[in-house]
Each structure stands twice: as structure tokens, then as C-alpha cells.
Amino acid sequence: MAYQHDGSPNHRPSGEERRIERLSMASIDGAPVAYLVSLAAVVAVLALIPIPITFVLGSGRNFPMSQSFYPLAGWLLGPVAGGLADAIGALIGVFIAPHTTTYAPATVLGAALGGLAAGTMAASGRRRLWWIPLLIAFIGFYLWYGGRAVVVNGVPWTSVALGSFINWSSLLLYALPTRTLFARLLRDENLTRVGVGLFGGTWMIAGLVHLATGAVVYTILNYPNEVWLAIAPVAPVEHAFRCIVGTTIGVGVISGLRATGIVKPLHAAY
């Protein structure tokens, strides 16, 4: 029987309400491939832009601005797709911008772990414990990194603690409930709170990226005590700059995505 409308402006259909969802067949872990490709391209482009205020001591190379974006890719796409987007973008970046990397495998490894760690911050269900093996891995990086400095190169542990402040502070933030606090702030409707979550989350995740990358690079460079002491006052300033860049980009991107109502990836954290 054909449906008949009674002409009343207040008429409401009596049938069951239907829900229409937009589906994407081309996806990786719930994130459309087009999103992944787009964010990988952003990472690659940002690898061309060096952070102007400092450089990797002992190598003469600048840090790329893409390091500020690694966490955001994980929050936008989820752990698997975000880590993959970061890894692909970083891999392209080491070829088109070799002046911003010391050792290519370390750069790609750090980028992949950064996206993965960022995506696990808000994980639930079967993924809610994914952060634990990642934490263990990052602790292993730190023990290798600091232990080699003290045992092999004779650097005082106090110098290592001062020079690696951004690394151990990031480890603590990831291990403590601050990890889930930052994730909740990313979902807040108030953009000021989103900004706080972005800054804290970028400090944490970019610091873990720096840790994983630094553990590999230090095995090659083995810089002495004098370099550790030189790093101590510079590294937090440089890292704060990473966080400012990541927060500025992140607030704009998240507010824009919310305004346009674009389909959110399955494991997105915003």
C-alpha cells in the first residue's frame, strides 16, 4: 500500500525510524584510506620545515616540524592508521628533507610509535590495555638510552637525568592517569580545554617519539657528558615549541572537522 500524507503540518510518520550511515569500504582499521593518505602527505610536507630554534647536538641537523604533528595523526585516525600515516609520511620526509633527520630508520620508528601511542590514549574495549606494552617498550628505550650513557660512556646519572627531562617526564605522563585526562580533554566541547589536552598530549607523545628516536641515535653518536649538560636547558624550550605548534595546528583541525561534520574514523580520539 502506498504511503499517504494527511496534509497536516504536524503529521509524523508511524513507521520505524531509519538510521542512515555513510560507509567507506576503503579503510584501514576504521579510518578511510583517503584520510590516511592526506595526513601522511601533511607529515611529509612538515618534514621540509625545520624547527628554527635548535638542532640535534653532534649532528648539525634541525628537528622537523612534522614531530609536532605525529600525535595529532594518532588522535585523528586511531592507533593503527595513525601510526601508519606517521610512518609513511616520515619515510617520504627522510628522502625529500634529509637535512631534518639524523638516522632515517630511527625517524620512521619514532613516528610510527608516536601515532600508535597517541591512538591508545583513548582506547576502549579490547584495546584499552594496548598502552601497557607500549609503556614497557618506552621504558626499555629509556633504560638502554640512559644506561648506555652511564655504564658505557661514563656520564654521571645526574647529567643524564637533566639532559633527558623531556623523556622521563613524558614517560611519567603516559604511565599516570594524565594519559586518559588528556584524552578526555581532546573530546571536550570547549576549545580551550581541547587546547590544554593538545599541549599536554603533544608534550607526552612527542617526548616519547624523541625517546625512541634518541635511543637509536645515541647508540650511534655516544655523545659525552658535556653534550648532556648542553642539552639540559635547550631541550625543554625546543619541546615546548613543538607543543605550541602541535596545539595551534590541532585546535584548528579539530574545530574544523567538528564544524564540517566529516565522518569520524572508528578509533578517533577527538
BELRA-V425779 format. One line per field, one symbol per residue. ss: DSSP state (A for helix, B for strand, O for the rest). Layout:
# BELRA-V425779
ss = ???
This chain:
# BELRA-V425779
ss = OOOOOOOOOOOOOOOOOOOOOOOOOOBBOOBBAAAAAAAAAAAAAAOOOBBBBBBBOOOOBBBBAAAAOAAAAAAAAOAAAAAAAAAAAAAAAAAAOAAAOOOAAAAAAAAAAAAAAAAAOOOOAAAOOAAAAAAAAAAAAAAAAAAAAAAAOOOOAAAAAAAOAAAAAAAAAAAOOAAAAAAAAAOOOOAAAAAAAAAAAAAAAAAAAAAAAAAAAAAAAOOOAAAAAAAAAAAAAAAAAAAAAAAAAAAAAAAAAAAAOOOOOOOOOO
